[in-house]
Amino acid sequence: MISRYFLASGRVSRVLIFDCDVHQGDGTARILHDTPDAVTVSLHCEKNFPARKAQSDWDIPLPMGMEDAAYLKVVDDALNYLLPLYQPDLVLYDAGVDVHKDDALGYLKLTDEGLAARDESVLRHCLGRDIPVVGVIGGGYSKDRKALARRHGILHHSAEKVWTSSGCH
């Protein structure tokens, strides 16, 4: 796992994993349960797989049907609290697209615009605090492969937008 690699290498002293996949980050929680310098945060639909949840450092269960505005408030509130609290040297961000309203297994109701706003928000929170962030695509259970690919591409478009608007280029 990349977080353990960075911690063991001495490149960082604390990593925060911000998992926005619709399913709880149970694997990450279990793998890193004994790694105090890796903080696991999972925003997930409370009534979704897995039925038996693991214990993340911060589990944020969301109600079925949550839409853009409410979801984005949770993201902002979580990051405004957790980033100053833990002061990570690196954020690993799982930009799950299975929170999308058209996802077959998601049960949340984000739009494409909501996904972009979420991704931009996470990146701006990190960049604004001079915290490097690694964003990875995740989730997505749609038979419409073109739509799914477009949703995964939102993270990359959001990153370009944030980077360009920050004046850091």
C-alpha positions as CSV (number, residue, x, y, z in Angstrom):
1,M,0.0,0.0,0.0
2,I,1.4,3.4,-1.1
3,S,0.8,5.0,2.3
4,R,3.0,2.5,4.1
5,Y,5.7,2.9,1.5
6,F,5.8,6.7,2.0
7,L,5.7,6.4,5.7
8,A,8.5,3.7,5.8
9,S,10.6,5.7,3.4
10,G,10.6,8.7,5.7
11,R,9.3,10.9,2.9
12,V,6.2,11.7,5.1
13,S,5.4,11.4,8.7
14,R,1.6,11.3,8.4
15,V,-0.7,10.4,5.5
16,L,-4.5,11.0,5.4
17,I,-6.5,8.7,3.1
18,F,-9.7,10.6,2.0
19,D,-11.9,7.9,0.5
20,C,-15.0,9.2,-1.4
21,D,-16.0,5.9,-3.0
22,V,-19.7,5.1,-2.3
23,H,-18.6,1.9,-0.5
24,Q,-16.9,2.0,2.8
25,G,-13.1,1.9,2.6
26,D,-13.1,-1.3,4.5
27,G,-9.9,-2.7,2.9
28,T,-7.9,0.4,3.7
29,A,-9.3,0.5,7.2
30,R,-8.3,-3.1,7.9
31,I,-4.9,-2.9,6.3
32,L,-4.0,0.3,8.1
33,H,-5.7,-0.3,11.5
34,D,-2.3,-0.7,13.2
35,T,-0.6,2.2,11.4
36,P,-1.3,5.3,13.6
37,D,0.4,7.7,11.1
38,A,-2.0,6.7,8.4
39,V,-5.4,8.3,9.0
40,T,-8.3,6.6,7.2
41,V,-11.4,8.6,6.3
42,S,-14.3,7.1,4.5
43,L,-17.3,9.0,3.2
44,H,-19.7,6.3,2.1
45,C,-23.4,5.4,1.7
46,E,-24.4,3.9,5.0
47,K,-26.8,1.4,3.4
48,N,-24.4,-0.2,1.0
49,F,-21.7,-2.8,0.7
50,P,-20.1,-4.1,2.8
51,A,-22.9,-5.0,5.2
52,R,-20.3,-5.4,8.1
53,K,-18.2,-2.3,8.1
54,A,-14.6,-2.1,9.2
55,Q,-13.5,0.6,11.6
56,S,-11.9,3.6,9.8
57,D,-10.3,6.3,11.9
58,W,-13.2,8.5,10.6
59,D,-16.3,6.8,9.1
60,I,-18.8,9.3,7.7
61,P,-21.9,7.3,6.7
62,L,-24.2,9.2,4.3
63,P,-27.9,8.6,3.8
64,M,-29.2,7.1,0.6
65,G,-30.2,9.6,-2.0
66,M,-27.9,12.4,-0.9
67,E,-27.5,15.1,-3.6
68,D,-24.8,17.5,-4.6
69,A,-25.2,20.4,-2.1
70,A,-25.5,18.2,1.1
71,Y,-22.7,16.0,0.0
72,L,-20.4,18.9,-0.8
73,K,-21.1,20.4,2.6
74,V,-20.0,17.1,4.3
75,V,-16.8,17.1,2.2
76,D,-16.0,20.7,3.1
77,D,-16.8,20.3,6.8
78,A,-14.7,17.1,7.0
79,L,-11.7,18.6,5.4
80,N,-11.9,21.8,7.3
81,Y,-11.8,19.8,10.5
82,L,-9.5,16.9,9.6
83,L,-6.7,18.6,7.7
84,P,-5.9,21.1,10.5
85,L,-6.4,18.4,13.1
86,Y,-4.0,15.8,11.6
87,Q,-1.8,18.1,9.5
88,P,-0.9,15.3,7.1
89,D,2.2,15.5,4.9
90,L,0.3,13.8,2.1
91,V,-3.4,13.2,1.2
92,L,-4.4,10.1,-0.8
93,Y,-7.8,10.9,-2.4
94,D,-10.0,8.2,-3.8
95,A,-12.3,10.1,-6.2
96,G,-15.0,7.4,-6.5
97,V,-17.5,8.0,-9.2
98,D,-20.0,5.4,-7.9
99,V,-21.6,8.3,-5.9
100,H,-23.1,9.4,-9.2
101,K,-26.9,9.4,-9.6
102,D,-26.7,7.1,-12.6
103,D,-24.5,4.5,-11.0
104,A,-26.0,1.0,-10.7
105,L,-24.6,0.3,-7.2
106,G,-24.2,3.7,-5.7
107,Y,-27.4,4.9,-4.1
108,L,-26.2,8.5,-3.9
109,K,-27.3,11.2,-6.3
110,L,-24.4,13.3,-7.4
111,T,-24.4,14.9,-10.8
112,D,-21.4,15.4,-13.1
113,E,-21.2,18.9,-11.8
114,G,-21.3,17.6,-8.2
115,L,-18.4,15.2,-8.9
116,A,-16.4,18.1,-10.4
117,A,-17.2,20.4,-7.4
118,R,-16.2,17.6,-5.0
119,D,-12.9,17.0,-6.8
120,E,-12.1,20.7,-7.0
121,S,-12.9,21.1,-3.3
122,V,-10.7,18.3,-2.2
123,L,-7.8,19.6,-4.3
124,R,-8.3,23.2,-3.2
125,H,-8.4,22.2,0.5
126,C,-5.1,20.4,0.1
127,L,-3.4,23.0,-2.2
128,G,-4.5,25.8,0.0
129,R,-2.7,24.2,3.0
130,D,0.4,23.2,0.9
131,I,-0.4,19.6,1.3
132,P,0.5,17.4,-1.7
133,V,-2.4,15.3,-2.8
134,V,-2.6,12.1,-4.9
135,G,-5.9,11.6,-6.6
136,V,-6.9,8.2,-7.9
137,I,-10.0,7.3,-9.8
138,G,-12.3,4.7,-8.3
139,G,-15.7,3.0,-8.3
140,G,-18.2,3.2,-11.1
141,Y,-20.6,0.6,-12.1
142,S,-22.3,1.7,-15.3
143,K,-23.0,-0.3,-18.5
144,D,-22.5,3.0,-20.4
145,R,-18.8,2.8,-20.6
146,K,-18.4,6.2,-22.4
147,A,-20.3,7.9,-19.6
148,L,-18.3,6.1,-17.0
149,A,-15.0,7.1,-18.7
150,R,-16.2,10.7,-18.8
151,R,-16.9,10.6,-15.0
152,H,-13.5,9.2,-14.3
153,G,-12.0,12.0,-16.4
154,I,-13.7,14.6,-14.2
155,L,-10.9,14.3,-11.7
156,H,-8.2,15.1,-14.3
157,H,-10.2,18.1,-15.6
158,S,-10.7,19.3,-12.0
159,A,-7.0,19.0,-11.2
160,E,-6.1,21.0,-14.3
161,K,-8.7,23.7,-13.4
162,V,-7.4,24.0,-9.8
163,W,-3.8,24.0,-10.8
164,T,-4.3,26.6,-13.5
165,S,-6.4,28.9,-11.3
166,S,-4.0,28.6,-8.4
167,G,-1.2,30.3,-10.3
168,C,1.2,27.5,-9.3
169,H,2.0,26.5,-12.9
